Amino acid sequence: MNDDYINTGRKNQKQETRDKIIESAQYFLNKGIEFNLEDVAGRTGVSRATIYRYYSNVQILAEEAGLDINTLHPEHIIENVQNETFENKVLGIQDYFNTLAIDNENAFRKYLSIVIASNPSEIKRGARRKKTMQLAFENTNFTKQEEEDLTNLLIILMGIEPLIITKDVSGLDNKESLRLMKWGMKLILKGLEKSKEEQKS
């Protein structure tokens, strides 16, 4: 998906259009019907040119729509950890996305291979991880810069990418991968807590 286009101008309207495109693609997927961008445009009620601004490749759209079926929206993910401490919120979000990656590993790998084979410089991913982490920072005492830096740092340890590294490069199994990523997250949070304490003294 071309997030650069979505992040310019009327973001809410563009996000709604993106959601409609995904829902239309999911209709065809659920029916087991092959489709192209013209089919999605017809069902969505927008032009093919508009569809192309979001998805220039029907394979990427199909794979993202398929994964989207199994992925909760950030607001629903954060609801499950809303009453937890900040640390437990972060660990809960990490656990959700890492479990999702393991449960849908083949689909995520296929999606990544299609993205990499197309034009990855134009495609931004990981939007749900980032949005969910941003929600975790609500009502905290971090500065805007700290929130941005920490969000970008913490999402490195969740999702399909670190899972691929721990399994394909480090040779770990799923259980070992989850343990290692959780340990890494705890180290970051421990260092963050220590840094905050030093700033107070």
Disulfide bonds with the S-S distance in Angstrom:
none
